[in-house]
Each structure stands twice: as structure tokens, then as C-alpha cells.
Amino acid sequence: MGMAEAPERGRILGIGGVFFKSADKNRLSAWYGEHLGIKPDGPTFAWLSRENPPREHFTAWSVFPSDSKYFDPSAAPFMINYIVDDLDAMLTKLGAHGVRIDAKREDYEYGRFAWIYDPDGNKIELWQPPARKVS
């Protein structure tokens, strides 16, 4: 039996976050808390990777004030964050296909971030979580 071929790097692994704007962030956050049980203080939803079950990921959910500039230059009132396995490989692949890529990059202890835009101009956040430490 041959070994399974490793998947190509530069893939989406899941949704890392859902962010959207509201004219009344506190009211809307309270509504989600009361009716759907989503706590307004930066809730996250934990899940396990199907390909690597011991690997835990999470999806963040957040309401931003309507005057937030975080989604700029997109005029959309939302932004999706996708977890990627290899940010550099993903950006190389997207660039080769003419996808609009923001020059901005951010690196934190909780991961690396970059932004791209779909054909409608919606800003998309790409997030590569830090490598998991093996004990």
C-alpha cells in the first residue's frame, strides 16, 4: 500500500470568524445573547479538525459598530475570516490567479493575518493560526 499523497498547501480549513456591523452594537449583541445564547463578550465556537481530530480550532463571532473602519475599503457590513493551513502558499496561489490582495499583513502570537477581496469588493480575512507545539 502506498502512502496517501499530502494535500496541496494553501487551503481553507474552516471559518475562523464571522464579523458584521450594526448601528447599535450593544442592542444587537444583547439580542443574540438573549435569543440565541451567543455571549456578547467575544464568543468563540470550538471545533475539531476532521483531517486532524486532535487539532482544535475555533470560530469567532463579533458585532462591530457601524462606523468601524476594520472592513475598509469594503463597503459590505460583514467580513468572513477563513482559517488557512499556509498563508504564504495561499497568497501565492491567489496572486497567480489575479485575486486582489491587500498589502497589509499582521503577525501576532495567535497567528498571521492577510486580506483579500472577492470580485464584488468584499474584504476577506485569511488567518493562519500558530503552529501547534508538540510535547
C-alpha positions as CSV (number, residue, x, y, z in Angstrom):
1,M,0.0,0.0,0.0
2,G,1.3,3.4,-0.9
3,M,1.1,6.4,1.4
4,A,-1.7,8.9,0.8
5,E,-0.5,12.0,-1.0
6,A,-0.3,15.0,1.2
7,P,-2.9,17.7,0.3
8,E,-1.6,20.8,-1.5
9,R,-0.7,23.6,0.8
10,G,-2.6,26.9,0.7
11,R,-6.1,25.6,1.5
12,I,-9.0,26.8,3.6
13,L,-9.5,24.7,6.7
14,G,-12.7,26.3,8.0
15,I,-14.3,29.6,9.1
16,G,-12.3,31.4,11.6
17,G,-14.7,34.2,12.2
18,V,-17.9,36.0,11.3
19,F,-17.8,39.7,11.7
20,F,-20.6,42.2,10.9
21,K,-21.6,45.8,11.6
22,S,-24.6,47.2,13.5
23,A,-25.8,50.7,14.1
24,D,-26.5,49.6,17.7
25,K,-23.8,47.1,18.5
26,N,-24.8,46.7,22.2
27,R,-28.5,46.1,21.4
28,L,-27.8,43.6,18.7
29,S,-25.2,41.8,20.8
30,A,-27.8,41.6,23.6
31,W,-30.4,40.2,21.2
32,Y,-28.0,37.4,20.1
33,G,-27.3,36.7,23.7
34,E,-30.9,36.5,24.8
35,H,-32.4,34.7,21.9
36,L,-29.5,32.5,20.6
37,G,-27.3,32.2,23.7
38,I,-24.3,33.8,22.0
39,K,-22.5,35.8,24.7
40,P,-21.6,39.3,23.6
41,D,-18.0,39.3,25.0
42,G,-16.2,37.9,22.0
43,P,-17.7,34.4,21.8
44,T,-15.9,31.6,20.1
45,F,-17.1,28.2,19.0
46,A,-14.6,25.4,19.4
47,W,-14.4,22.5,16.9
48,L,-12.1,19.7,15.9
49,S,-10.5,19.3,12.5
50,R,-11.8,16.3,10.6
51,E,-8.4,15.8,8.9
52,N,-6.6,16.1,12.2
53,P,-9.1,15.4,15.0
54,P,-6.7,16.2,17.9
55,R,-6.3,19.7,16.4
56,E,-8.8,22.1,18.0
57,H,-9.8,25.2,16.0
58,F,-12.3,28.0,16.9
59,T,-14.7,30.3,15.1
60,A,-15.0,33.8,16.5
61,W,-18.2,35.8,16.2
62,S,-18.3,39.6,16.7
63,V,-20.5,42.6,16.1
64,F,-18.7,45.8,15.2
65,P,-20.1,49.3,15.4
66,S,-21.4,50.6,12.1
67,D,-18.6,53.2,12.0
68,S,-15.8,50.6,12.3
69,K,-13.1,51.0,9.7
70,Y,-11.9,47.4,10.1
71,F,-13.7,46.2,7.0
72,D,-12.5,49.2,4.8
73,P,-12.2,49.7,1.9
74,S,-15.1,47.2,1.5
75,A,-18.5,48.8,1.8
76,A,-20.0,45.5,3.0
77,P,-21.3,45.4,6.5
78,F,-19.7,42.0,7.1
79,M,-16.4,40.2,6.8
80,I,-15.6,36.4,6.9
81,N,-12.3,35.1,8.3
82,Y,-11.1,31.8,6.9
83,I,-8.5,29.6,8.6
84,V,-5.8,28.6,6.2
85,D,-3.1,26.0,6.5
86,D,-0.3,28.0,4.9
87,L,-0.8,31.8,4.4
88,D,2.1,32.3,2.1
89,A,1.1,29.4,-0.1
90,M,-2.4,30.6,-0.2
91,L,-1.4,34.2,-1.1
92,T,1.0,32.9,-3.8
93,K,-1.8,30.8,-5.3
94,L,-4.4,33.6,-5.2
95,G,-1.9,36.1,-6.7
96,A,-1.2,33.7,-9.6
97,H,-4.9,33.8,-10.3
98,G,-5.2,37.6,-10.3
99,V,-7.0,37.8,-6.9
100,R,-6.8,41.3,-5.4
101,I,-4.5,41.0,-2.3
102,D,-4.2,43.7,0.3
103,A,-0.5,44.7,1.0
104,K,-1.2,44.8,4.8
105,R,0.0,41.8,6.9
106,E,-0.3,41.3,10.7
107,D,1.6,38.8,12.8
108,Y,0.6,38.1,16.4
109,E,1.2,35.2,18.9
110,Y,-2.2,33.9,17.9
111,G,-1.5,33.8,14.2
112,R,-0.7,35.5,10.9
113,F,-3.3,37.6,9.0
114,A,-3.7,38.9,5.5
115,W,-6.7,40.2,3.5
116,I,-8.0,39.7,0.0
117,Y,-11.1,40.9,-1.9
118,D,-13.7,39.0,-3.9
119,P,-14.9,40.3,-7.3
120,D,-17.6,42.3,-5.6
121,G,-15.0,44.1,-3.4
122,N,-15.9,42.3,-0.2
123,K,-12.9,42.1,2.2
124,I,-12.0,38.6,3.3
125,E,-9.6,37.9,6.2
126,L,-7.2,35.0,6.0
127,W,-5.8,33.6,9.2
128,Q,-3.0,31.1,9.8
129,P,-3.1,30.0,13.4
130,P,0.3,29.4,15.1
131,A,1.9,26.0,14.6
132,R,0.8,23.7,17.4
133,K,3.5,22.9,19.8
134,V,4.2,19.1,20.1
135,S,5.1,17.9,23.6
